Amino acid sequence: MSQSLPNMLESSLQKVKELIDVNSVVGDPIVTPEGVTILPVCKVSYGFGGGGSDFSTKSAARAEYPFGGGTGVGAKITPIAFLIVKGESVRLIPVGAPASTTADRVVELVPDVLDKISAFVDSRTGKKE
């Protein structure tokens, strides 16, 4: 049996490892002049496949048969959110479409509501940020 197919699969997987690392999922931080840090968050998905065959020849004198085959790899990186860090506050801002269910929408609104309640309480007690 030919060793070409395992070698091609290994080579394809090595290329994917070189392209997709932790920085593909959580990007490099972006720091604004105001001191706000923004971290992009992505979803990474990939697939690969390969196949091949050894072909017989009319000459029985050859120890190895000719090989034909191929491999392929596809990757998709989709931005899904931004982590916003400002002082002690951390917020997750989704990039995608709005939440599809009421429960999802409520979960998305909780950080905003907590910020508004905190600001209201601070303004009533005279506490400054």
Disulfide bonds with the S-S distance in Angstrom:
none
